[in-house]
Amino acid sequence: HWMGEMNKAAAVMLLEQNIISAALGKSIAVAVARVMADGALPGAARPGNYMVLEKLLVKAGGAEITRVHSGRSRQDMLATSHRLFLRDQWLDTFDSLARLRASMLDLAGTHPHDLIPAYTHNVQAQPTSFGHYLMAFTAALQRLAERMRESWVRLNRSPLGSGALGTSSFPIDRPRLAQLLGFDGAVENSYDANHVAPCDLGVEVAGIAASGALTGEAFINDLLAQYRQTRPWIVLREGGLTGPSTIMPQKRNPIVLVAARHQASNVVAQAQACLMVAHNIGTGLLEHRGNEALFALQSTAGFFDTLAAATAALTLD
């Protein structure tokens, strides 16, 4: 899909810059549209390798269609697709974050004055209200949202048109390519765009994901700590988010909380994988343009959705 979108953007820009003729631009547009339509058919091949895709373009429109690749490299296509996938998932994760925060705000609004014990050093310290306690976590989630908005400014920049690392002799209009793909602008330095920025951008995104997981994990661990008591005072309503024991039919396990904590642990592990993959390598290599940060963002969205469902099902005795 995204290679098709890059080809569409390239065709428009190349025509506007008079790098290709109007007739060739039309032929490229027809071939790109045909390959994308064929790829959307049930069971169709959807290659992720541009060399394979280019053969499909040639088959659809002839050898001249390869001019769509003028001034472009698989290097800047890979760096661009890396950001496009991250951008899509970033938006989905931000939606999940908003739903989780809304769920916590709703619960806090229901219990503004209901007293609960609070702890320091794992020992009961002072009483506070359940609403006050929950608002501490909504504040943390608000900070996370602020970090994500700040990160978006750096994420939504296009590497396309930077070539292998030093652009080309074609008059490529990189800001126009960025505009056509919905970016806010281009990454200015072409070497940075392909070979430096993907590393620190991935680490930044993975760090944000890990931060959200750790905040949610602290909330879950508090809930599970009092769930172990003979008479827990914050429990899940019985239903699909709890599960009976196979040997003790009276027992109700908080399975959604256990599942959410497992998801949070996966996020932290994937964030660490992003660091390790990018560790101790030079520029010009592909490791830091992998999917580790993307996987961490995906897992974070799932974690937030699970935790939002659990929060909505909590009851206070």
Secondary structure, DSSP 4 states (H G I P E B T S, - for coil): -HHHHHHHHHHHHHHHTTSS-HHHHHHHHHHHHHHHHHHTSTT------HHHHHHHHHHHH-GGGGGGGTT--HHHHHHHHHHHHHHHHHHHHHHHHHHHHHHHHHHHHH-SS-EEEEEETTEEEEEEEHHHHHHHHHHHHHHHHHHHHHHHHHHSEE-TT-TTTT--SS---HHHHHHHTT-SEE-SSHHIIIIIHHHHHHHHHHHHHHHHHHHHHHHHHHHHHHHTSSS-SEEEPSSTTSEE-SS-TT-EE-HHHHHHHHHHHHHHHHHHHHHHHHTT--TT-SGGGSSHHHHHHHHHHHHHHHHHHHHHTEEE-
